[in-house]
Amino acid sequence: MSGSRPTVHGTIDVKLCGVQVAVAFILLQLLSAHASCSDRPGTPNQEQAVVISDTEIYYSWRVATRETPIYYDIYVRGPDDRDVGKNRTGDGPYRKRFGQRDGVVISGLNRNTQYCFAIRARTEGGTQGCVSKKQSGGICVTTMAEKPRAPFVPCPSSPSCPLPTDFPYNCPHPPCAPTQSPPKTSGGAKCCVLPGNPPLYGCGAQCP
């Protein structure tokens, strides 16, 4: 019949089918993205910030998600909550598991300056994936006014027995006989290791 309306299928007008299908596709994408972020990664907690030199801070946290590998958005603010160009988005991958500690060295900082840190977990690198529902509570610390006399150095990569007398006692190493084990202190000062990649070690006031 002339002048009749085009055939209607349900509520979709055939004449507008192309536009409606496109709109439906967009809505489907939005719904899928929302659904994929229904189980967001946990927010890292138990933050620590250790000053390891006049221009470096070791920022660490307790992993609060069971996904691995995981990525992190790390926020670094200077005095007056100023952006200092040290933020990291989707940094990683990190492979520490739930309940373990992980961390990163933030370098290129100014001497005798307070910096504040906060973090979110992210399921993928860069700007992809889902992030923690909220960022961590944050922590602040001030860099040294002068260079330390004994900066942190990487743990030995492939140690073997017998271990040298200056080997940091809790760096990873193979099983050794008691007489070949590393010392517990260095010059009378307690030594420590900060988890990371690579692990770092130092002694005395540098230990948390």
C-alpha positions in Angstrom: 0.0 0.0 0.0 1.4 3.3 -1.0 2.3 5.7 1.9 2.5 2.9 4.4 5.2 2.9 7.0 8.3 0.7 6.6 8.1 -2.7 8.2 8.7 -2.6 12.0 10.6 -5.4 13.9 9.8 -5.1 17.5 10.6 -1.4 18.3 13.3 -1.0 15.7 12.3 0.9 12.6 14.0 -0.6 9.5 14.6 2.9 8.1 16.7 3.7 11.2 18.2 0.3 11.6 21.8 1.4 10.8 21.8 4.2 13.3 20.1 2.1 16.0 22.5 -0.8 15.6 25.5 1.7 15.9 24.0 3.1 19.1 23.4 -0.4 20.5 27.0 -1.3 19.7 28.3 1.7 21.6 26.1 0.9 24.6 27.3 -2.7 24.6 30.9 -1.5 24.7 30.2 0.8 27.6 28.4 -1.9 29.5 31.2 -4.4 28.8 33.8 -1.9 30.1 31.7 -1.3 33.2 31.4 -5.0 33.8 35.1 -5.7 33.4 35.8 -3.2 36.2 33.3 -4.7 38.6 36.1 -6.5 40.4 38.7 -3.8 40.8 42.2 -4.5 42.2 42.7 -3.7 45.9 44.3 -0.5 47.1 47.9 -1.0 48.2 48.4 -0.3 51.9 51.0 -0.1 54.7 53.1 2.4 52.8 56.6 3.2 53.7 59.0 5.9 52.4 62.7 5.5 53.2 65.2 8.2 52.3 68.2 6.4 50.7 70.2 9.5 49.5 69.9 13.2 49.0 68.0 12.7 45.7 66.4 9.3 46.1 63.5 7.8 48.1 62.5 4.2 48.3 58.7 4.1 48.3 57.1 0.7 49.2 53.7 -0.8 50.0 51.9 -4.0 50.8 50.3 -5.7 47.8 46.5 -5.9 48.2 45.4 -7.7 45.1 45.7 -11.3 44.1 46.2 -10.5 40.4 49.7 -11.0 39.0 51.4 -9.3 37.3 50.0 -6.0 38.5 50.7 -2.4 37.5 50.6 0.7 39.6 49.8 4.4 39.3 52.2 6.2 41.6 51.7 9.8 42.5 54.5 12.0 43.7 53.9 15.5 45.0 56.3 18.1 46.2 56.0 21.1 48.5 52.6 22.8 48.5 51.1 19.7 46.9 52.9 20.6 43.7 53.3 18.2 40.7 57.0 17.5 40.3 56.8 15.5 37.1 57.5 12.1 38.8 54.1 10.5 38.5 54.0 7.0 37.0 50.9 5.7 35.2 50.5 1.9 34.8 54.1 1.4 35.9 55.2 -2.3 35.9 54.8 -5.1 35.7 55.3 -6.0 39.4 55.1 -9.6 40.4 54.9 -9.6 44.2 51.9 -11.5 45.5 49.1 -10.6 47.9 50.4 -9.7 51.3 54.0 -9.3 50.2 55.8 -5.9 50.0 56.9 -4.3 46.8 58.5 -0.9 46.0 60.3 1.4 43.7 63.1 3.9 43.9 62.1 7.4 43.0 65.2 9.3 41.9 66.1 12.8 40.6 64.6 14.6 43.6 65.8 17.8 45.2 67.8 17.8 48.4 66.2 18.6 51.8 62.7 18.6 50.2 59.5 17.0 51.4 57.8 14.6 49.0 54.5 12.8 49.4 53.5 9.5 47.8 50.2 7.7 47.1 49.4 4.8 44.9 46.6 2.8 43.1 46.8 -0.7 41.6 46.0 -1.1 37.9 45.3 -4.4 36.0 47.2 -3.4 32.8 50.1 -1.2 31.8 49.9 2.5 30.8 46.4 3.9 30.9 44.7 0.5 30.2 42.8 -1.8 32.5 41.0 -1.1 35.8 42.3 0.8 38.8 41.7 0.6 42.5 38.5 2.2 43.6 40.5 4.7 45.7 44.1 5.7 46.1 46.1 4.9 49.2 46.3 7.1 52.2 49.7 8.5 51.3 53.0 9.1 53.1 55.5 12.0 53.2 59.2 12.1 53.8 62.1 14.6 53.4 65.2 13.9 51.4 68.7 14.3 53.0 70.4 17.7 53.0 73.7 16.1 51.9 74.8 12.9 50.2 75.1 9.8 52.5 78.5 8.3 53.1 77.3 4.8 52.3 74.6 4.8 49.6 72.5 1.7 48.9 73.9 -0.6 46.2 72.3 -3.6 44.4 72.5 -7.0 46.0 75.0 -9.3 44.3 73.4 -11.0 41.3 75.0 -14.4 41.4 76.7 -15.0 44.8 78.4 -18.2 45.6 80.0 -19.8 48.7 82.0 -18.8 50.5 80.4 -15.4 50.8 82.7 -12.4 51.2 82.9 -10.8 54.7 81.2 -7.7 53.4 78.3 -9.5 51.9 75.0 -8.1 53.2 73.6 -10.8 55.4 70.0 -10.8 54.1 70.6 -10.4 50.4 69.5 -13.6 48.4 72.3 -16.2 48.4 72.7 -20.0 48.2 72.8 -22.2 51.3 76.3 -21.9 52.9 78.0 -23.6 55.8 78.0 -21.5 59.0 81.6 -20.5 58.5 80.8 -19.3 55.0 77.6 -17.3 56.0 77.5 -13.5 55.6 77.8 -11.2 58.7 74.8 -9.8 60.5 76.3 -6.3 60.8 78.7 -4.0 59.0 81.1 -2.1 61.2 78.8 -2.7 64.2 75.7 -1.3 62.4 72.7 -3.4 61.5 72.3 -4.0 57.8 69.0 -4.3 55.9 67.5 -5.1 52.5 64.7 -3.2 50.8 62.6 -5.4 48.5 62.5 -4.3 44.9 64.0 -5.0 41.5 66.9 -5.2 42.0 66.9 -5.6 45.8 68.9 -2.8 47.6 70.8 -3.0 50.8 72.4 -0.6 53.3 73.4 -0.3 56.9 72.9 1.9 59.9 70.6 4.9 59.7 69.5 4.0 56.2 67.5 1.0 57.6 63.9 1.6 58.4 
